[in-house]
């Protein structure tokens, strides 16, 4: 089930021009607050918001899941959507480079997603 949901989230990111879409499987680490992180970035706050909104729409439409908590939409530098077992991070590019979330979770199994149309 989670892999399908990760793919739906990744596709929603790519539909709105999300860049460098990656999921991190945190389950083997055992100390993480969720099973998966899925991360992308965009170059503008407008694009960050559009990606976050699209993810919420797709998850509701295709999985019947609503976000439990969200943060960051007021400034759109870094939007977090918490689905419990999956936490979505949509960064403005410079903030992703600064926080280096993937480096903090370097032990996680990483999956990269790309737009098949390219």
C-alpha positions in Angstrom: 0.0 0.0 0.0 2.7 2.5 0.9 4.6 2.0 -2.4 1.4 2.9 -4.3 0.9 6.0 -2.1 4.5 7.0 -2.5 4.1 6.7 -6.3 0.9 8.8 -6.2 2.7 11.5 -4.2 5.8 11.4 -6.5 3.5 11.7 -9.6 1.7 14.6 -8.0 5.0 16.3 -7.4 6.2 15.7 -11.0 2.9 16.9 -12.4 3.5 20.3 -10.9 7.2 20.4 -11.9 8.7 19.2 -8.6 12.5 18.6 -8.9 14.7 15.8 -7.7 11.8 13.7 -6.3 13.2 11.2 -3.7 11.6 8.9 -1.1 13.5 7.6 1.9 12.5 4.3 3.5 13.1 5.0 7.2 11.7 1.7 8.5 15.0 -0.1 8.9 16.4 2.8 10.9 13.8 2.3 13.6 14.2 5.7 15.3 12.3 7.8 12.7 9.0 9.4 13.4 7.5 8.0 10.2 8.0 5.1 7.8 8.8 7.2 4.8 9.9 10.7 3.8 9.3 11.9 0.3 11.1 15.0 -0.8 11.2 17.4 -3.7 12.0 21.0 -4.4 10.8 23.9 -6.6 12.3 27.2 -7.5 9.4 29.5 -6.4 7.0 29.7 -3.5 4.1 29.6 -5.9 5.4 26.3 -7.3 6.0 24.9 -3.8 2.4 25.7 -2.9 1.0 24.2 -6.2 2.9 21.0 -5.5 1.7 20.7 -1.9 -1.9 21.4 -3.0 -1.7 18.8 -5.8 -0.4 16.2 -3.4 -3.3 16.8 -1.0 -5.8 16.6 -3.9 -4.3 13.3 -5.3 -4.1 11.6 -2.0 -7.7 12.5 -1.2 -8.9 11.5 -4.6 -6.9 8.3 -5.2 -6.4 7.0 -1.6 -9.1 8.6 0.4 -6.5 10.1 2.7 -6.5 13.5 4.2 -3.3 15.2 5.5 -3.2 14.9 9.4 -1.0 18.0 9.8 0.6 20.5 7.6 3.1 23.3 8.2 4.8 25.9 6.1 2.1 27.0 3.7 2.1 30.5 5.1 5.6 31.2 3.6 6.1 28.2 1.3 9.8 27.9 1.9 9.4 24.4 3.2 5.9 22.7 3.3 5.5 19.6 5.4 2.5 17.3 4.9 2.1 14.6 7.5 0.2 11.5 6.6 1.4 9.6 9.7 3.3 6.8 8.0 4.5 9.2 5.2 5.8 12.7 5.7 6.1 14.8 2.6 8.6 17.7 2.3 8.3 20.2 -0.4 11.2 22.7 -0.3 12.1 25.8 -2.1 15.4 24.8 -3.8 17.7 27.0 -1.7 16.2 25.6 1.6 16.5 22.0 0.5 20.2 22.7 -0.3 20.6 24.3 3.1 18.9 21.7 5.3 20.2 18.7 3.4 17.5 16.4 4.7 18.6 13.4 2.7 22.1 13.7 4.3 20.6 13.6 7.8 18.9 10.3 6.9 21.8 8.9 4.8 21.2 5.3 6.1 17.7 5.2 4.6 17.0 3.3 1.4 16.6 5.9 -1.3 14.3 5.7 -4.3 14.5 8.4 -7.1 11.4 9.2 -9.2 11.4 10.9 -12.6 8.9 12.0 -15.2 8.7 9.2 -17.7 7.8 11.7 -20.4 11.3 13.2 -20.5 
